[in-house]
Amino acid sequence: DSVPRSCRAEDANEAMSKYLLEKLKMKEKWFGVWKTNPELFFISSEDIPIPFVGILVEVTCKPPQNTSSHLKASVSVAEPFSSNIANIPRELVDNVLDELDHCVPLLEVYPVEGQDKVVFDIAQALDVVRFFYDFLWRDWDDDESCESYAGLVEERIKLWCDIENGTIPTPIGQRFRKNLEKYKNMHLELIQFQSNIKEEPTAEEAIECWKKYYELVMLCGLLKIWEDLRLRAHGPLTPRILRRRRGYRDDEKTVTHIVAKTMTAEMVKDFAVDTLLQQHDDLNMALDSCYSGDNVVIFPGEYKAANLSMLTEDIIIQGTGKPEEIVIVSEPTHESFVVSKAQNVKLMHLTLVQQGTVDGIVVVESGHMTLANCVLKCEGTGVCVLTGASLTITNSEITGAEGAGVELHPGSTAILEGNKIHHCNNLKISETSQSALGGINIKVIPVPKLKMKNNHIYNNNGYGVTILQPTDQLSTAGGILEFTASGDAEEDTLSKLMHELSLEMNSNTLEDTKGLSIVNN
């Protein structure tokens, strides 16, 4: 961050060019690999499973007329001819370079190892500039002053480090990079579309241009939210369609929705004779047909259901048989898996497998949710209970979360009884990190209501139970407080907090190295 530290955002391009030119002046000619888009060489590059075409070239760097111009390098094919594509014709490469007047973007050239120290310094400088444009530079930063821009760059470097070392869950990091790349591509598409309009735009062209611009602005806003450290841990706030609550049917009748590929008389023999039944081979269709009071009965199999992320009706969703026989897998293309805004919804005898979604495997936004005899196999964050919402989990298993297995936001309510919470918080972080949360993470102020009984919390990275509260609420200095000795001030603080939380630990088994902690947040 030392390069853009003393400049305004609008001068960042010029500052990076000056930095690179100082290195390039040291040596005019060197060897490198030109890595470029396969589309330059192949008609249909989508069918070719290669990320780039690499050609060994001799590079001649000549300083541009001014530092603000785009840096180019003059290249010629080096001898002997060499490429990562074994059968690419030399003639084709020569023709492409002739069309480009043998000038290619300097950042597409990677110096070959084994040359002198000057070339090594040039290679390092090129890596720095690539990193700046790939991850730090944003075209919306132009209005930032020197001080605020330097701060932005520092925070983005921290964000990149948190993604690389696993502090931010992998699915969230991947989704951030994907959306950042999407923004860059959409920006280029908008510029290209505008440049193709030679005269006064038609009404259709003007509408399309505004559409592209609006979509770009929306994505820009989302990326800015991503970069807000206060929201980073919970992933992106992606717009989603909110479903309107239907309520109960006018005739007050309830329907039991059977989800199975085929239905036989044997499958429904245990239902009452007056039960209204509807059969679906798709779980999404069953959820879409539900009114409050309905039951969804799922027979063994593997299912996907995007509509689980929009639960608004008071329904019961239950599997028939053992939980491991009824598996619901998340859609990797969706941000959320199970999200409830219903007043009272129940999930029973199910296995939920999270794949690719970045929100918690289950998020209770409002109302009350019950999870009974379920297995939750997390990939990103675990179960999240937001402010004002409530959750009851009984005889269930939560495992694999990259954050805490259960996270209670201020003012939420939870009852946990007879559960196993293990192998959560699988993040590569330091022992003293405030992110070193364990099986259960409790955010205080206002105090959540939590009752725990007969839970088994084990093999979590960090603490079994972590209580987060603001700095000014703690009488002791320091980040994480451990309570092992009896009678000291820290234990008195912990006992008081546990009393406020109605947190009785005696009936719960915590086998983690450190069972309980308060984090100064």
Disulfide bonds with the S-S distance in Angstrom:
none
